[in-house]
Amino acid sequence: MRVAEAALPTEAAADRDLLCEAALEAGRLARFHARRDLKVRDKGDGQGPVTAADLAVDRMLRETLTAARPDYGWLSEESPDDPARLSSRRVFVVDPIDGTRAFIAGETSWAHSLAVVEDGVPVAAAIYLPMKDRLYAAALGQGATREGWPIAPSGRAVLDGAEVLGAKPAFRDEIWRGGVPAVRRRWVSSLAFRLALAAEGRFDAMLTLRDTWEWDIAAGTLLVTEAGGAATTRAGDALRFNNPAPKLAGVVAGTRAVQGALLTRLAHR
């Protein structure tokens, strides 16, 4: 695998390379657990399932990343939230396994999603799909890549006929001005993977209109914007991370034209 070019002499690029190395190691650990008893339990309160792999990967990533950057804060789906992160200028925002249900089902579309956020803005990102051996990465001002090669959105300029990744509930007539747009809806379970697919132009856009955990979208947001696309909340606001309550008002991302057209058509934002 062509992981990356020689590291560029910037802090964001160094953080990106650190995240890439950690994501690849997380993939090895998750694949090891996938061949064994997953020890699935429900987290309750509608939070969904968690497995032994989620917890093992979370522990490994926290130990590895905070050892390398001890002054960075930590926010992860599988770690107790520490308010100390709010006073950190830079914070790791991590989903150890994004798409846990897909992981449990033996599918291939789950991912490790790792980001560094500085003053609320993602500056470094890595998304790795172990079962596809596919690594996406980005650093602020350095562009976005897949296996080290530059990626870009599809370039589609019109909404009609666009291929959009999203769940069925987001495509009800009452949500849209004039009814559901004439798009082709597709689905993958991992939000991080959906954002990566929009960033590399495999799909024209993605959206989720539900309030969304920061760890699901921090890395993918940077991929989209560094690739040349646009990403905002469902209301069209900038996506800012490391909030006291780490949730955002959904995300709409894709080519600038399609993303803007989707926002315009949303009836209730």
RODO-2510 file (C-alpha; in nm, 4 decimals, decimal comma):
residues 269
     n   res          X          Y          Z
     1     m     0,0000     0,0000     0,0000
     2     r     0,1214     0,3495    -0,0864
     3     v     0,0403     0,5146     0,2465
     4     a     0,1731     0,8653     0,1933
     5     e     0,4455     1,0752     0,0406
     6     a     0,7365     1,1866     0,2563
     7     a     0,6013     1,3759     0,5554
     8     l     0,5650     1,7468     0,4931
     9     p     0,7203     1,9805     0,7492
    10     t     0,3921     2,0920     0,9051
    11     e     0,2263     2,0026     1,2329
    12     a    -0,0950     1,8975     1,0601
    13     a     0,0921     1,6679     0,8221
    14     a     0,2826     1,5103     1,1109
    15     d    -0,0459     1,4498     1,2921
    16     r    -0,1965     1,3006     0,9753
    17     d     0,0920     1,0557     0,9460
    18     l     0,0580     0,9613     1,3129
    19     l    -0,3148     0,8961     1,2622
    20     c    -0,2469     0,6833     0,9548
    21     e    -0,0006     0,4631     1,1428
    22     a    -0,2424     0,4259     1,4334
    23     a    -0,5340     0,3464     1,2006
    24     l    -0,3392     0,0675     1,0307
    25     e    -0,2524    -0,0821     1,3692
    26     a    -0,6179    -0,0521     1,4734
    27     g    -0,7103    -0,2486     1,1621
    28     r    -0,4788    -0,5330     1,2544
    29     l    -0,6264    -0,5461     1,6044
    30     a    -0,9872    -0,5327     1,4833
    31     r    -0,9299    -0,8100     1,2269
    32     f    -0,7835    -1,0245     1,5048
    33     h    -1,0980    -0,9778     1,7146
    34     a    -1,3271    -1,0340     1,4156
    35     r    -1,2114    -1,3956     1,4020
    36     r    -1,3025    -1,4545     1,7677
    37     d    -1,5895    -1,4131     2,0125
    38     l    -1,7075    -1,0558     1,9620
    39     k    -1,8663    -1,0326     2,3116
    40     v    -2,1455    -0,8048     2,1942
    41     r    -2,3523    -0,6042     2,4409
    42     d    -2,5960    -0,3164     2,4076
    43     k    -2,4846     0,0154     2,5556
    44     g    -2,8443     0,1165     2,6321
    45     d    -3,0232     0,4503     2,5874
    46     g    -3,0401     0,3897     2,2128
    47     q    -2,6633     0,4044     2,1754
    48     g    -2,6412     0,0709     1,9965
    49     p    -2,4061    -0,2253     2,0375
    50     v    -2,0448    -0,2378     2,1448
    51     t    -1,8021    -0,5290     2,1079
    52     a    -1,4762    -0,6390     2,2634
    53     a    -1,3082    -0,5126     1,9468
    54     d    -1,4462    -0,1583     1,9907
    55     l    -1,3065    -0,1453     2,3432
    56     a    -0,9704    -0,3020     2,2577
    57     v    -0,9174    -0,0685     1,9641
    58     d    -1,0174     0,2306     2,1764
    59     r    -0,7628     0,1379     2,4450
    60     m    -0,4853     0,0861     2,1912
    61     l    -0,5549     0,4118     2,0102
    62     r    -0,5724     0,6145     2,3291
    63     e    -0,2462     0,4707     2,4608
    64     t    -0,0661     0,5153     2,1287
    65     l    -0,1908     0,8600     2,0341
    66     t    -0,1770     1,0285     2,3736
    67     a     0,1722     0,8892     2,4318
    68     a     0,2816     1,0568     2,1089
    69     r     0,0936     1,3819     2,1827
    70     p     0,0511     1,4034     2,5624
    71     d    -0,0788     1,7620     2,5479
    72     y    -0,3725     1,6739     2,3205
    73     g    -0,7206     1,6146     2,4596
    74     w    -0,9201     1,2980     2,3947
    75     l    -1,2780     1,2424     2,2740
    76     s    -1,3887     0,8945     2,1722
    77     e    -1,7154     0,7074     2,1421
    78     e    -1,5906     0,4313     2,3708
    79     s    -1,4132     0,6373     2,6391
    80     p    -1,5733     0,8192     2,9319
    81     d    -1,5853     1,1865     2,8417
    82     d    -1,3224     1,3964     3,0171
    83     p    -1,4146     1,7687     3,0406
    84     a    -1,0408     1,8466     3,0399
    85     r    -1,0555     1,8172     2,6601
    86     l    -1,2452     2,1475     2,6489
    87     s    -0,9359     2,3346     2,7672
    88     s    -0,7058     2,1611     2,5152
    89     r    -0,6220     2,3483     2,1972
    90     r    -0,5825     2,0213     2,0055
    91     v    -0,7994     1,7158     2,0614
    92     f    -0,8084     1,3642     1,9183
    93     v    -1,1647     1,2863     1,8032
    94     v    -1,1945     0,9121     1,7462
    95     d    -1,4467     0,6454     1,6574
    96     p    -1,2666     0,3151     1,7178
    97     i    -1,5113     0,1260     1,4919
    98     d    -1,7591     0,3317     1,2925
    99     g    -2,0273     0,0898     1,1747
   100     t    -2,0244    -0,1560     1,4636
   101     r    -2,3403    -0,3269     1,3389
   102     a    -2,1690    -0,3916     1,0034
   103     f    -1,8652    -0,5245     1,1917
   104     i    -2,0842    -0,7653     1,3892
   105     a    -2,2587    -0,8790     1,0704
   106     g    -1,9286    -0,9649     0,9036
   107     e    -1,9607    -0,6899     0,6422
   108     t    -1,6721    -0,4861     0,5013
   109     s    -1,7962    -0,1264     0,5256
   110     w    -1,6931    -0,0478     0,8851
   111     a    -1,4046     0,1894     0,9477
   112     h    -1,1677     0,3432     1,1975
   113     s    -1,2210     0,7209     1,2017
   114     l    -0,9457     0,9350     1,3560
   115     a    -0,9082     1,3130     1,3573
   116     v    -0,7146     1,5894     1,5254
   117     v    -0,9207     1,9013     1,5902
   118     e    -0,7561     2,2356     1,6619
   119     d    -0,9678     2,5165     1,8070
   120     g    -1,2794     2,3406     1,6788
   121     v    -1,1506     2,2762     1,3247
   122     p    -1,0282     1,9366     1,1953
   123     v    -0,6644     1,9669     1,0865
   124     a    -0,5634     1,6018     1,0376
   125     a    -0,7606     1,2888     0,9554
   126     a    -0,7347     0,9206     0,8748
   127     i    -1,0158     0,6806     0,7848
   128     y    -0,9208     0,3170     0,7381
   129     l    -1,1383     0,0270     0,6232
   130     p    -0,9473    -0,2854     0,7311
   131     m    -1,1535    -0,5375     0,5347
   132     k    -1,0989    -0,3375     0,2151
   133     d    -0,7430    -0,2329     0,3065
   134     r    -0,8376     0,1226     0,2095
   135     l    -0,6793     0,4233     0,3766
   136     y    -0,8000     0,7811     0,3359
   137     a    -0,6060     1,0720     0,4858
   138     a    -0,6005     1,4498     0,4940
   139     a    -0,4129     1,7397     0,6510
   140     l    -0,5312     2,0987     0,6561
   141     g    -0,3969     2,2802     0,3511
   142     q    -0,2391     1,9614     0,2121
   143     g    -0,5330     1,8022     0,0282
   144     a    -0,6920     1,4607     0,0740
   145     t    -0,5707     1,1208    -0,0437
   146     r    -0,6581     0,7553    -0,0786
   147     e    -0,3530     0,5315    -0,0430
   148     g    -0,1472     0,8471    -0,0887
   149     w    -0,3031     0,9472    -0,4211
   150     p    -0,5005     1,2743    -0,4422
   151     i    -0,8799     1,2504    -0,4440
   152     a    -1,1497     1,4964    -0,5486
   153     p    -1,5311     1,5108    -0,5505
   154     s    -1,7236     1,4021    -0,8588
   155     g    -1,7635     1,7512    -1,0005
   156     r    -2,1361     1,7077    -1,0574
   157     a    -2,3026     2,0460    -1,0995
   158     v    -2,6759     1,9611    -1,0868
   159     l    -2,8898     1,7941    -0,8226
   160     d    -3,1241     1,5962    -1,0487
   161     g    -2,9802     1,2514    -1,1073
   162     a    -2,7127     1,2874    -0,8379
   163     e    -2,6127     0,9798    -0,6382
   164     v    -2,6579     1,0574    -0,2695
   165     l    -2,5682     0,8419     0,0295
   166     g    -2,8253     0,8551     0,3074
   167     a    -3,0737     0,6623     0,5186
   168     k    -3,4363     0,6164     0,4082
   169     p    -3,5838     0,8462     0,6783
   170     a    -3,3946     1,1410     0,5262
   171     f    -3,5835     1,0955     0,1992
   172     r    -3,9425     1,1543     0,3104
   173     d    -4,1412     1,4043     0,1040
   174     e    -4,2287     1,6272     0,4002
   175     i    -3,8596     1,6980     0,4669
   176     w    -3,8059     1,8566     0,1265
   177     r    -3,9443     2,1627    -0,0512
   178     g    -4,1346     2,0288    -0,3508
   179     g    -4,0878     1,6691    -0,2372
   180     v    -3,7829     1,4446    -0,2443
   181     p    -3,5252     1,5597    -0,5019
   182     a    -3,4789     1,3441    -0,8120
   183     v    -3,1649     1,1755    -0,6817
   184     r    -3,0540     0,8145    -0,6626
   185     r    -3,0273     0,7127    -0,2987
   186     r    -2,7580     0,4695    -0,1868
   187     w    -2,6586     0,3419     0,1587
   188     v    -2,3549     0,2328     0,3571
   189     s    -2,3622     0,1993     0,7334
   190     s    -2,0504     0,3959     0,8297
   191     l    -2,0845     0,7740     0,8289
   192     a    -1,7075     0,8074     0,8007
   193     f    -1,7086     0,5867     0,4903
   194     r    -1,9982     0,7846     0,3401
   195     l    -1,7981     1,1052     0,3765
   196     a    -1,4892     0,9414     0,2274
   197     l    -1,6908     0,8167    -0,0715
   198     a    -1,8216     1,1686    -0,1328
   199     a    -1,4702     1,3108    -0,0969
   200     e    -1,3298     1,0796    -0,3633
   201     g    -1,6179     1,1313    -0,6053
   202     r    -1,7628     0,7815    -0,5892
   203     f    -2,0899     0,9522    -0,4908
   204     d    -2,1993     1,3096    -0,5482
   205     a    -2,3089     1,3785    -0,1906
   206     m    -2,4021     1,2287     0,1443
   207     l    -2,6294     1,3434     0,4203
   208     t    -2,7621     1,2571     0,7606
   209     l    -3,0286     1,4842     0,9056
   210     r    -3,0236     1,3422     1,2576
   211     d    -2,8086     1,4990     1,5277
   212     t    -2,4700     1,3370     1,4822
   213     w    -2,1852     1,2488     1,7172
   214     e    -1,8642     1,4381     1,6470
   215     w    -1,6513     1,1236     1,6301
   216     d    -1,8595     0,9932     1,3394
   217     i    -1,7837     1,2883     1,1128
   218     a    -1,4740     1,4830     1,2250
   219     a    -1,2282     1,2930     1,0044
   220     g    -1,4635     1,2691     0,7076
   221     t    -1,5419     1,6408     0,7186
   222     l    -1,1757     1,7238     0,6637
   223     l    -1,1511     1,4685     0,3814
   224     v    -1,4397     1,6344     0,1971
   225     t    -1,3213     1,9912     0,2378
   226     e    -0,9562     1,9169     0,1611
   227     a    -1,0641     1,7227    -0,1493
   228     g    -1,2453     2,0346    -0,2705
   229     g    -1,6033     1,9691    -0,1609
   230     a    -1,8330     2,1325     0,0916
   231     a    -1,9615     2,0061     0,4280
   232     t    -2,1953     2,1788     0,6726
   233     t    -2,4672     2,0995     0,9229
   234     r    -2,8184     2,0441     0,7873
   235     a    -2,8801     2,4148     0,8610
   236     g    -2,5836     2,5170     0,6473
   237     d    -2,3680     2,6148     0,9448
   238     a    -1,9973     2,5421     0,9765
   239     l    -1,9087     2,2143     1,1449
   240     r    -1,7248     2,2967     1,4675
   241     f    -1,5920     2,0232     1,6924
   242     n    -1,4940     1,9623     2,0558
   243     n    -1,8198     2,1015     2,1913
   244     p    -1,9251     2,0406     2,5536
   245     a    -2,2034     1,8161     2,4194
   246     p    -2,0236     1,6471     2,1290
   247     k    -2,3136     1,6421     1,8820
   248     l    -2,3818     1,8416     1,5674
   249     a    -2,6995     1,9141     1,3715
   250     g    -2,6436     1,6497     1,1070
   251     v    -2,4158     1,6845     0,8050
   252     v    -2,4644     1,7495     0,4340
   253     a    -2,1525     1,7051     0,2199
   254     g    -2,0491     1,6604    -0,1408
   255     t    -1,9679     1,8648    -0,4490
   256     r    -2,0219     2,2321    -0,3811
   257     a    -2,3098     2,2513    -0,6278
   258     v    -2,4955     1,9398    -0,5126
   259     q    -2,4385     2,0107    -0,1450
   260     g    -2,5697     2,3654    -0,1858
   261     a    -2,8729     2,2449    -0,3821
   262     l    -2,9579     1,9897    -0,1118
   263     l    -2,9474     2,2600     0,1546
   264     t    -3,1718     2,4836    -0,0536
   265     r    -3,4308     2,2073    -0,0918
   266     l    -3,4473     2,1113     0,2761
   267     a    -3,7789     2,2329     0,4173
   268     h    -3,6911     2,2066     0,7881
   269     r    -3,3322     2,2746     0,8798
***
